[in-house]
């Protein structure tokens, strides 16, 4: 049986509008349920706005990337 094991999602992934980051776009896609991308974007950007209000000395994108790197496995 010949089937495609991997998709071309990495090449087709476009960066998000606000931060221009593929990591944010991928996170929003994984947060999305039933194709409701607008709701997933509202949730993510709302959370980033709350982070910006609480932590003013660090840019929110840098804080998000640090958080993602802290939870990644070291393999």
C-alpha positions as CSV (number, residue, x, y, z in Angstrom):
1,X,0.0,0.0,0.0
2,X,1.5,3.3,-1.1
3,X,0.4,6.2,0.9
4,X,1.8,9.6,1.8
5,X,3.3,9.5,5.3
6,X,4.0,13.2,5.7
7,X,2.1,16.3,4.4
8,X,3.6,19.5,3.0
9,X,2.2,21.5,5.9
10,X,5.6,23.1,6.8
11,X,6.0,24.5,3.3
12,X,2.4,25.6,3.1
13,X,2.2,27.2,6.6
14,X,1.9,31.0,6.4
15,X,3.0,33.3,9.2
16,X,0.3,34.9,11.3
17,X,-0.8,38.5,10.7
18,X,0.1,40.1,14.0
19,X,3.5,38.7,14.9
20,X,4.6,37.4,11.5
21,X,5.7,34.1,13.0
22,X,5.2,30.6,11.7
23,X,5.5,29.3,15.3
24,X,2.5,31.3,16.3
25,X,0.6,30.2,13.3
26,X,1.3,26.6,14.0
27,X,0.2,27.0,17.6
28,X,-3.0,28.7,16.6
29,X,-3.7,25.8,14.2
30,X,-3.1,23.3,17.0
31,X,-5.4,25.3,19.2
32,X,-8.2,25.3,16.6
33,X,-11.2,23.0,17.0
34,X,-13.6,22.1,14.2
35,X,-12.0,24.6,11.8
36,X,-12.8,27.6,14.0
37,X,-9.6,29.5,13.3
38,X,-11.0,33.0,14.1
39,X,-12.0,31.8,17.6
40,X,-8.6,30.2,18.1
41,X,-6.9,33.5,17.0
42,X,-9.1,35.5,19.4
43,X,-8.2,33.2,22.3
44,X,-4.4,33.4,21.5
45,X,-4.3,37.1,20.9
46,X,-6.4,37.8,24.0
47,X,-3.9,35.8,26.0
48,X,-1.0,37.6,24.5
49,X,-2.6,41.0,25.3
50,X,-3.0,39.9,29.0
51,X,0.6,38.8,29.1
52,X,1.6,42.2,27.6
53,X,-0.3,44.0,30.4
54,X,1.4,41.9,33.2
55,X,5.0,41.7,31.8
56,X,5.9,45.0,30.2
57,X,9.7,44.7,29.9
58,X,9.7,41.6,27.6
59,X,8.0,41.5,24.2
60,X,5.1,39.0,24.0
61,X,6.5,37.1,21.1
62,X,9.9,36.6,22.8
63,X,8.1,35.4,26.0
64,X,5.9,33.0,23.9
65,X,9.0,31.5,22.2
66,X,10.8,31.1,25.5
67,X,7.8,29.3,27.0
68,X,7.6,27.0,24.0
69,X,11.3,26.2,24.2
70,X,11.0,25.5,27.9
71,X,8.3,22.8,27.4
72,X,9.9,21.2,24.3
73,X,11.7,17.9,24.9
74,X,15.4,18.0,24.6
75,X,15.6,15.1,22.2
